[in-house]
């Protein structure tokens, strides 16, 4: 998508590491859970345990405690980057 708009791949997106299946699972879970969280007035709302619980109940996917912690760290980093833009 960036390449279409810019006409070429930016250097930061070249030679990216390939995610292992577990990392890919976590990233996919993060994107799926985040998709169900509404934006706040001043930016993205943080991912809560209620958001994760609703996702699990609606999809039937299992997420363990360690994965929840990782999702919350990813979300914290995401929000921090969005706010600093």
C-alpha distances in whole Angstrom, upper triangle without the diagonal:
4,5,5,7,9,10,10,9,11,14,14,11,14,16,15,18,18,19,23,23,25,22,20,22,22,18,18,21,20,17,19,22,20,19,22,23,24,23,26,27,26,23,22,25,26,26,30,32,32,28,28,32,30,27,30,32,30,28,31,29,31,30,33,34,32,29,29,30,27,25,27,26,22,23,25,22,19,22,23,20,19,23,23,20
4,5,5,6,8,8,7,8,11,11,9,12,15,14,18,19,20,23,24,26,23,21,23,23,19,20,23,21,18,21,24,21,20,24,24,25,23,26,27,26,23,22,26,26,27,30,33,33,30,30,33,32,29,32,34,32,31,33,31,33,31,34,34,33,29,30,30,27,25,27,26,22,22,24,21,19,21,22,18,18,21,20,17
4,5,5,5,4,5,7,11,12,10,11,14,15,18,19,21,24,26,27,24,22,25,25,22,22,25,24,21,24,27,25,24,27,28,28,27,30,31,29,26,26,29,30,30,34,36,37,33,33,36,35,32,35,37,35,33,36,33,35,34,36,37,35,32,33,33,30,28,30,29,25,26,27,25,22,25,25,22,21,25,24,21
4,6,5,7,8,11,14,15,13,15,18,18,21,22,23,27,28,29,27,24,27,27,23,23,26,25,22,24,27,25,24,27,28,28,27,30,30,30,27,26,30,31,31,35,37,37,33,34,37,36,33,35,37,35,33,36,34,36,35,38,39,37,34,34,35,32,30,32,31,27,27,29,27,24,26,27,23,23,26,25,22
4,6,8,9,11,15,15,14,16,19,19,23,24,25,29,29,31,28,26,28,28,24,24,27,25,22,25,27,25,23,27,27,27,25,28,28,27,25,25,28,29,30,34,36,37,33,34,37,36,33,36,38,35,34,37,35,37,36,38,39,37,34,35,35,32,30,31,30,27,27,28,26,23,24,25,22,21,24,23,19
4,5,7,8,12,13,12,14,18,18,22,23,25,29,30,31,28,26,29,29,25,26,29,27,24,27,29,27,26,29,29,29,27,30,30,28,26,26,30,31,32,35,38,39,35,35,39,38,35,38,40,38,36,39,37,39,37,40,40,38,35,36,36,32,31,32,31,27,27,29,26,23,25,25,22,21,24,23,19
4,7,9,13,15,13,14,18,19,22,23,26,29,30,32,29,27,30,30,27,27,30,29,26,29,31,29,28,32,32,32,30,33,33,32,29,29,33,34,34,38,41,41,37,38,41,40,37,39,42,40,38,41,38,40,39,41,42,40,37,38,38,34,33,34,33,30,30,32,29,26,28,29,25,24,27,26,23
4,6,9,11,10,10,14,15,19,20,23,26,28,30,27,25,28,28,25,26,29,28,25,28,31,28,28,32,32,32,31,33,34,32,30,29,33,33,34,37,40,40,37,37,40,39,36,39,41,39,37,40,37,39,37,39,40,38,35,36,36,32,31,33,31,28,29,30,27,25,27,28,24,24,27,26,23
4,6,8,6,7,11,12,15,17,19,23,25,26,23,22,25,25,22,23,26,25,23,26,28,26,26,30,30,30,29,32,33,31,28,27,31,31,31,35,37,38,34,34,37,37,34,36,39,37,35,37,34,36,34,36,37,34,32,33,33,29,28,30,28,25,26,27,24,22,25,25,21,22,25,24,21
4,5,6,7,11,11,15,17,20,23,25,27,23,22,26,25,22,23,26,24,23,26,28,26,26,30,29,30,28,30,31,29,26,26,29,29,30,34,36,37,34,34,37,37,34,36,39,37,36,38,35,36,34,36,36,34,31,32,31,28,27,28,26,23,24,25,22,20,23,23,19,20,23,21,18
4,5,5,9,10,14,16,19,22,25,26,23,22,26,25,22,24,27,25,24,27,29,27,28,31,31,32,30,32,33,31,28,28,31,30,31,34,37,38,35,34,38,38,35,37,40,39,37,39,36,36,34,36,36,33,31,32,31,28,27,29,26,23,25,26,22,21,24,23,20,21,24,22,20
4,6,8,8,11,14,16,20,22,23,20,19,23,22,19,21,24,22,21,24,26,24,25,28,28,29,27,29,31,28,25,25,27,27,27,31,33,35,32,31,35,35,32,34,37,36,34,36,33,33,31,32,32,29,27,28,27,24,24,25,22,19,21,22,18,18,20,20,16,18,21,19,17
4,7,6,10,12,14,18,20,21,18,17,20,20,17,19,22,20,19,22,24,22,23,27,27,28,27,29,31,29,25,24,27,27,27,30,32,34,30,30,33,33,30,32,35,34,31,33,30,31,29,31,31,29,26,27,27,23,23,25,22,19,21,22,19,18,21,21,17,19,22,20,19
4,6,9,11,14,18,20,22,19,18,22,22,19,21,24,23,22,25,27,26,26,30,30,32,31,33,35,33,29,28,31,30,30,33,35,37,34,32,36,36,33,34,38,36,34,36,32,33,31,33,33,30,28,30,29,26,25,27,25,22,24,25,22,21,24,24,21,22,26,24,22
4,6,9,12,15,18,20,17,17,21,21,18,20,24,23,22,25,27,26,27,31,31,33,32,35,36,34,31,30,32,31,30,34,35,37,34,32,36,36,33,34,37,36,33,35,31,32,30,31,32,29,27,29,28,24,25,27,25,22,24,26,22,22,25,25,22,24,27,26,24
4,6,9,12,15,17,14,13,17,17,15,17,20,19,19,22,24,23,24,27,28,30,29,32,34,32,28,26,29,27,27,30,31,33,30,28,32,32,29,30,34,33,30,31,28,28,27,28,28,25,23,25,25,21,21,23,21,18,21,22,19,19,22,22,19,21,25,23,22
4,6,9,12,14,11,11,15,15,14,16,19,18,19,21,23,23,24,28,28,30,30,33,35,33,29,27,29,27,26,29,30,32,29,27,31,32,28,29,32,32,29,30,26,26,24,25,26,23,21,23,23,19,20,22,20,17,21,22,19,19,23,23,21,23,26,25,24
4,6,9,11,9,9,13,14,12,14,17,17,17,20,22,22,23,26,27,30,30,33,35,34,30,28,29,27,26,29,29,31,28,26,29,30,26,27,30,29,26,27,24,24,23,24,25,22,20,22,22,19,19,22,20,18,21,23,20,20,24,24,22,24,28,27,26
4,6,8,6,6,9,10,9,11,14,14,15,17,19,19,21,24,25,28,28,31,34,32,28,26,27,25,23,25,26,28,25,23,26,27,23,23,27,26,23,24,20,20,19,20,21,18,16,19,19,15,16,19,18,15,18,20,18,18,22,23,21,23,26,26,26
4,6,5,6,9,10,11,12,14,15,16,18,20,21,22,25,26,29,30,33,36,35,31,28,28,26,24,26,26,28,26,23,25,27,23,23,26,26,23,23,19,19,18,18,20,17,15,18,19,15,16,20,19,17,20,22,20,21,24,25,24,26,29,29,29
4,6,5,6,9,10,10,12,14,15,16,18,20,21,23,25,28,29,32,35,34,31,27,28,26,23,25,24,26,24,21,23,24,21,20,23,23,20,19,16,16,15,16,18,16,14,17,18,15,16,19,19,17,20,22,21,21,25,26,25,27,30,30,30
4,5,5,6,9,10,11,12,14,15,16,18,20,22,23,27,28,30,34,33,29,26,26,23,20,22,21,23,21,18,20,22,19,18,21,22,19,18,14,13,12,13,15,12,10,14,15,12,13,16,16,14,17,20,19,19,23,24,24,25,28,29,29
4,5,5,6,9,10,10,12,14,15,16,18,21,21,25,26,28,31,30,26,23,23,21,19,21,21,23,21,18,21,22,19,19,22,22,19,20,16,15,13,14,16,13,10,13,14,10,11,14,14,12,15,17,16,16,20,21,20,22,25,25,26
4,5,5,6,8,10,11,12,14,15,16,19,20,24,25,27,30,30,26,23,23,21,19,21,21,23,20,18,20,21,18,18,21,21,18,18,15,15,14,16,17,15,12,15,16,13,12,16,16,13,15,18,17,17,20,22,21,22,25,26,26
4,6,5,6,9,10,10,12,14,15,17,19,22,24,27,30,29,26,22,22,20,17,19,19,20,18,15,17,18,15,14,18,17,14,15,11,11,10,12,15,13,10,12,14,11,11,15,15,13,15,18,18,17,20,22,22,23,26,27,27
4,5,5,6,9,10,10,12,14,16,17,20,22,24,27,27,23,20,19,17,14,16,16,18,16,13,16,17,14,14,17,18,15,16,12,12,9,11,12,11,7,9,11,8,7,11,11,9,12,15,14,14,17,19,19,20,23,24,24
4,5,5,6,9,10,10,12,15,16,19,20,22,26,25,21,18,18,16,14,17,17,19,16,14,17,18,15,15,19,18,16,17,14,15,13,15,16,14,10,12,13,10,8,12,12,9,11,14,13,12,15,17,16,17,20,22,21
4,5,5,6,9,10,11,13,15,18,19,22,26,25,22,18,19,17,15,17,17,18,15,13,16,16,13,14,17,16,13,15,12,13,12,15,17,16,12,13,15,12,10,14,15,12,13,16,16,14,17,20,19,19,22,24,23
4,5,5,6,8,10,11,13,16,18,21,25,24,21,17,17,15,12,14,14,15,12,10,12,13,9,10,14,13,11,12,9,10,9,12,13,13,9,10,12,10,8,11,13,11,11,15,15,14,16,19,19,19,22,24,24
4,6,5,6,8,10,11,14,16,18,22,21,17,14,14,12,9,12,13,14,11,10,13,14,11,12,16,15,14,15,13,13,11,13,14,13,10,9,11,9,6,9,10,7,8,11,12,10,13,15,15,15,18,20,20
4,6,5,6,9,10,13,14,17,21,20,17,13,14,13,11,14,15,16,12,12,15,14,11,14,17,15,14,16,14,15,14,17,18,17,13,13,15,13,10,12,13,10,10,13,13,11,13,16,15,15,18,20,20
4,6,5,7,9,13,15,18,21,22,18,15,15,14,11,14,14,14,11,10,13,12,8,11,13,12,10,13,11,13,12,16,17,17,14,13,16,14,11,13,15,13,12,16,16,14,16,19,19,18,21,23,23
4,5,6,7,11,13,16,19,20,17,13,12,11,8,10,11,11,7,6,10,9,6,9,12,11,10,13,11,12,11,14,15,16,12,11,13,13,9,11,13,11,10,14,15,13,14,17,18,17,19,22,22
4,5,5,8,10,13,16,16,13,9,9,9,7,10,12,12,8,9,12,12,10,13,15,14,14,16,15,16,14,17,17,18,14,13,14,13,10,10,13,10,8,12,13,10,11,14,15,13,16,19,19
4,6,8,10,13,17,17,14,11,11,12,10,13,15,14,10,11,14,12,10,13,15,13,13,16,15,17,16,20,20,21,17,16,18,17,13,14,16,14,12,15,16,13,14,17,17,15,18,21,20
4,6,10,13,16,17,15,11,11,11,10,11,13,11,8,9,12,9,8,12,13,11,12,15,15,17,16,19,20,21,18,16,18,18,14,15,17,15,13,16,18,15,15,19,19,17,19,22,22
4,7,9,13,14,11,8,7,8,7,9,12,10,7,10,12,10,10,14,15,14,15,18,17,19,17,20,20,21,18,15,17,17,13,13,16,14,11,14,16,13,12,16,17,15,16,20,20
4,6,10,12,10,7,7,9,10,12,15,13,10,13,15,13,13,17,18,17,18,21,21,22,21,24,23,24,22,19,20,20,17,16,18,17,14,15,17,14,13,17,17,15,16,19,19
4,7,8,6,5,6,9,11,13,17,16,13,16,18,17,17,20,21,20,21,24,24,25,23,26,25,26,23,20,21,21,18,17,18,17,13,15,16,13,11,14,15,12,12,16,16
4,6,5,5,5,9,12,14,17,16,14,18,20,19,19,22,23,22,24,27,26,27,25,27,26,27,25,22,22,22,19,17,19,18,14,15,17,14,11,14,16,12,12,16,16
4,6,8,9,13,15,17,21,20,18,21,24,22,23,26,27,26,28,31,30,31,29,31,30,30,28,25,26,26,23,21,22,21,18,17,19,17,14,16,17,13,12,16,16
4,7,9,12,15,17,21,21,19,22,24,24,24,27,28,28,29,32,31,31,29,31,29,29,27,25,25,24,22,19,20,19,16,15,17,14,11,13,14,11,9,12,13
4,7,9,13,15,19,19,17,19,22,21,21,24,26,25,26,29,28,28,26,28,27,27,24,22,22,21,18,17,17,16,13,13,14,11,8,10,11,8,7,11,11
4,6,9,12,16,16,13,16,19,18,17,21,23,22,22,25,24,25,22,24,23,23,21,18,19,18,15,13,15,13,10,10,12,9,6,10,11,8,9,12,13
4,7,9,12,12,11,13,16,15,16,19,20,20,21,23,22,23,21,22,21,21,19,16,17,17,14,12,14,13,10,10,13,11,8,11,13,11,11,15,16
4,6,10,11,9,11,14,14,15,17,19,19,20,22,21,21,18,19,18,18,16,13,13,14,11,8,10,10,7,7,10,9,7,10,13,12,12,15,17
4,7,8,6,7,11,11,11,13,16,16,17,18,17,17,14,16,14,15,13,10,11,11,8,7,10,10,6,8,11,10,10,13,15,14,15,18,19
4,5,5,7,9,10,11,13,14,15,17,18,17,16,14,15,13,15,13,10,11,13,10,8,12,12,10,11,14,14,13,16,18,17,18,21,23
4,5,5,6,8,10,10,12,14,15,16,15,14,11,12,11,13,12,8,10,13,10,9,13,14,12,13,17,17,16,19,21,21,22,24,26
4,5,5,6,8,10,10,12,14,15,15,15,13,15,14,16,15,11,14,16,13,12,16,17,14,16,19,18,18,21,23,22,23,26,27
4,5,5,6,9,10,11,12,14,13,14,12,14,14,16,14,11,13,15,11,11,15,14,12,14,17,16,15,19,21,19,21,24,25
4,5,5,6,9,10,11,11,10,10,9,11,11,13,11,8,11,12,9,10,13,13,12,14,17,16,16,20,21,21,22,25,26
4,5,5,6,9,10,10,10,10,9,11,12,14,13,10,13,15,13,13,17,17,15,18,21,20,20,23,25,24,26,29,30
4,5,5,6,8,10,11,12,12,14,15,18,15,13,16,17,14,15,19,18,16,19,22,20,20,24,25,24,26,29,29
4,6,5,6,8,8,10,10,13,14,16,13,12,15,16,13,14,17,16,15,18,20,19,19,23,24,23,25,28,28
4,6,5,5,5,6,7,11,13,15,12,11,15,16,13,15,18,18,17,20,22,21,22,25,26,26,28,30,31
4,6,6,8,9,11,14,15,18,16,15,18,19,17,18,22,21,20,23,25,24,25,28,29,28,30,33,34
4,6,8,11,13,16,18,20,18,16,20,20,18,19,23,21,20,23,25,24,24,28,29,27,29,32,32
4,5,9,11,15,17,19,16,15,19,19,17,19,22,20,20,23,25,23,24,28,28,27,30,32,32
4,6,10,13,16,18,15,15,19,19,17,20,23,22,21,25,26,25,26,30,30,30,32,35,35
4,7,10,13,15,12,12,16,16,14,17,20,19,19,22,24,22,24,27,28,28,30,32,33
4,7,10,12,10,10,14,14,13,16,18,18,18,21,23,23,24,27,28,28,30,32,33
4,7,8,6,7,10,11,10,12,15,15,15,18,20,20,21,24,25,25,27,29,30
4,6,5,6,9,10,11,12,15,15,16,18,20,21,22,24,26,27,28,30,32
4,5,5,6,9,10,11,13,14,15,17,19,20,21,23,24,26,27,29,31
4,5,5,6,9,10,11,12,14,15,17,18,20,21,23,24,26,27,29
4,5,5,6,9,10,10,12,14,15,16,18,20,21,22,24,26,27
4,5,5,6,9,10,10,12,14,15,16,18,20,21,22,24,26
4,5,5,6,9,10,11,12,14,15,17,18,20,21,23,25
4,5,5,6,9,10,11,12,14,15,17,18,20,21,23
4,5,5,6,9,10,10,12,14,15,16,18,20,21
4,5,5,6,9,10,10,12,14,15,16,18,20
4,5,5,6,9,10,10,12,14,15,17,19
4,6,5,6,9,10,11,12,14,15,17
4,5,5,6,8,10,10,12,14,16
4,5,5,6,9,10,11,12,15
4,6,5,6,9,10,11,13
4,5,5,6,9,10,11
4,5,5,6,9,10
4,6,5,6,9
4,5,5,6
4,6,5
4,6
4
